[in-house]
Amino acid sequence: MITQKQKTITIYALPLVLLCIPLVGNLTSNEVNWSASDFLIAGVLLFSTAFLINVVRSKIKKQSQRILICVFVLIVFTLIWVELAVGIFGSPVAGN
């Protein structure tokens, strides 16, 4: 059985694993071209999402509410990521 501490470590380790994917791509291919600011922004987004999910896990007792809030956090994260990447809403911070 997984303990609370192991779950928390897993939640915070996942962003590091996800950031390793573009890092390896940056080092091995000319197709991936991330700058230091790209890694910083991605890290802030990933770790803040992990933090919010961890807070929801620890503070919300009802399983249905916990799942609903975590899904909402993930949807917001995805919309921000997509907006920064390709600009689906046309905001001034939109990527190209």
Backbone torsions as a table, in degrees:
resi	resn	phi	psi	omega
1	MET	NA	141.1	-178.4
2	ILE	-86.6	132.9	179.4
3	THR	-83.8	167.6	177.5
4	GLN	-59.3	-41.0	-178.8
5	LYS	-63.6	-40.8	178.7
6	GLN	-66.5	-36.9	176.9
7	LYS	-64.8	-42.8	179.5
8	THR	-64.7	-43.2	177.8
9	ILE	-62.0	-40.5	178.5
10	THR	-63.9	-41.9	-179.9
11	ILE	-61.9	-40.2	-178.9
12	TYR	-84.6	-16.9	176.9
13	ALA	-82.1	-27.1	-178.7
14	LEU	-58.4	-43.9	176.3
15	PRO	-60.3	-36.2	177.5
16	LEU	-64.1	-42.4	178.6
17	VAL	-63.8	-43.0	179.8
18	LEU	-65.6	-35.0	178.1
19	LEU	-72.5	-20.6	177.0
20	CYS	-70.4	-26.0	-179.2
21	ILE	-63.4	-54.2	177.3
22	PRO	-68.5	-27.4	177.3
23	LEU	-63.1	-47.2	177.6
24	VAL	-63.4	-40.4	176.9
25	GLY	-62.5	-39.9	177.9
26	ASN	-62.7	-39.2	-175.7
27	LEU	-79.1	-26.6	-173.1
28	THR	-109.2	-12.3	-173.7
29	SER	-138.8	152.9	174.1
30	ASN	-88.0	-7.4	-179.6
31	GLU	-73.8	-33.2	179.8
32	VAL	-96.9	124.2	-176.0
33	ASN	-134.2	73.3	178.8
34	TRP	-94.8	136.3	174.6
35	SER	-92.5	176.0	178.9
36	ALA	-62.2	-36.5	179.2
37	SER	-67.6	-32.8	175.8
38	ASP	-62.6	-43.5	178.1
39	PHE	-66.4	-38.2	179.0
40	LEU	-64.0	-47.9	180.0
41	ILE	-63.7	-44.5	178.5
42	ALA	-62.4	-41.7	178.6
43	GLY	-63.1	-43.4	178.6
44	VAL	-62.6	-45.0	179.6
45	LEU	-64.0	-45.4	-177.9
46	LEU	-67.2	-44.7	-178.6
47	PHE	-71.8	-34.1	176.7
48	SER	-68.3	-36.3	175.3
49	THR	-64.7	-43.8	177.9
50	ALA	-62.1	-41.1	178.7
51	PHE	-62.5	-46.3	-179.7
52	LEU	-63.3	-40.9	178.4
53	ILE	-65.3	-39.0	177.8
54	ASN	-65.5	-40.0	177.8
55	VAL	-64.5	-44.2	179.0
56	VAL	-61.6	-43.1	179.1
57	ARG	-59.2	-37.4	-175.1
58	SER	-88.1	-26.3	-174.2
59	LYS	-98.1	-33.6	-176.1
60	ILE	-90.8	127.4	-175.2
61	LYS	-91.6	-36.4	-177.7
62	LYS	-76.5	127.3	-176.4
63	GLN	-60.0	-41.5	-177.6
64	SER	-65.5	-41.2	177.7
65	GLN	-67.0	-39.9	179.6
66	ARG	-60.6	-46.0	179.7
67	ILE	-64.6	-44.6	-178.6
68	LEU	-61.2	-45.3	-179.4
69	ILE	-67.3	-40.7	178.4
70	CYS	-64.2	-39.9	176.3
71	VAL	-63.2	-41.7	177.9
72	PHE	-61.7	-44.3	178.4
73	VAL	-60.8	-42.3	179.7
74	LEU	-67.7	-36.2	177.0
75	ILE	-66.2	-43.6	178.1
76	VAL	-62.8	-43.9	177.0
77	PHE	-57.7	-46.4	-178.9
78	THR	-63.0	-42.3	179.1
79	LEU	-64.6	-40.9	177.9
80	ILE	-65.6	-44.1	-179.6
81	TRP	-60.9	-46.6	-179.0
82	VAL	-65.7	-39.3	178.5
83	GLU	-63.3	-43.0	178.6
84	LEU	-68.1	-31.1	-177.1
85	ALA	-78.8	-50.6	-172.9
86	VAL	-127.5	-12.3	175.6
87	GLY	75.9	59.7	-179.6
88	ILE	-72.2	-22.7	-179.8
89	PHE	-101.8	-10.2	178.7
90	GLY	73.4	30.3	179.2
91	SER	-78.1	166.6	-179.9
92	PRO	-64.1	-19.9	179.1
93	VAL	-93.1	6.0	-175.8
94	ALA	-64.3	141.2	177.1
95	GLY	-85.7	175.8	179.7
96	ASN	-137.8	NA	NA
